[in-house]
Amino acid sequence: MSDSRLTIRVSPELRQQLARRAKMDRKGHSDIVREALAHYLKSGQTAYDGFQRAGLIGIAKTGPRDLSTNKKHLEGFGRSGK
């Protein structure tokens, strides 16, 4: 199996940090990015974790506060209206 290429954009500051780390570890930039990506993907982070980190949890001002946890809000969910 051959590797495939992935192109991303990073800020100049992040690029400098990557260059310093690669030099310090005596590794290529691609090696550092592959290791970081593999570590991130293995972390088991859920979509909820990502939304929480982005500050998107709890931003709705209306609706029940327990919408996602109270079973009474899910009554009939997934059933057809017939």
N, C-alpha and C positions, 0 to 999 in steps of 0.2 A: 504494500500500500504506500502510495506516495503522499507526501504532505501537500497541503494546499496553502495558497497565499491569502492572507487577510490584511487589508489595509485599513488603518484607523487614523484619526486625527487626534493629536494631543497638544496641550498648551506648551509654550516654550519652557515654562517652569517644570512641567512634568517630564519633558524631554531631557532637561538638564539633570533632574533627579535620576532618571533612568541611566543616563550616561555615567554619572558618578557611581551608581550602584554596580553597573556592569564592569566598570574599571576596578572597583574595589573587590568584586567577586571573581574577577578575571573570566567573565563570561560575555557572550554576545548579547546584544539587546534583545534579539528574538528569544534566546534562552530564558532571560529574566521574565519577559512577558508571558511566555508559555507556562513557566512555573507559577507565576502569579494568577494566571487565568485558571489553571488546573486547581490551584488551592481554593480560589473563589468558588468554582463550580462544585467542589467537594464539600463546601461548607454546609450544605443542606439548607441554605437560606430559602425561606418561602416567599411567595408573592406578598403576603402580609408583612413580612419583615422589610421587604423593599419599599412598600408603600409607607410603612411606619418611619423608616429612615428618611424618606423623601418628605415627611411631614404631611402626608395626605390622609392619615387616619384621624377621624374626629373633626373634619373640617365642615361637615354638613351641619347646618344650624337647626334644621327641622327633622322631624321623624323620631321614632322611638330610639332611645339610647341603647337598648338591648336587641336591636333588630337582628343581628347576626348570631346571637346566643340564646334567645328565648324561643323555644319550640312552638309557642302559640302563634308566632308570626309566620311559621312555615306550614300551617294547616292548609291542606289542599294544594300545596306546591307540587307541580309536576303532573297534576291530574288534568284531564281535559274538561272543558266547561260543559260537556254533554250530560 
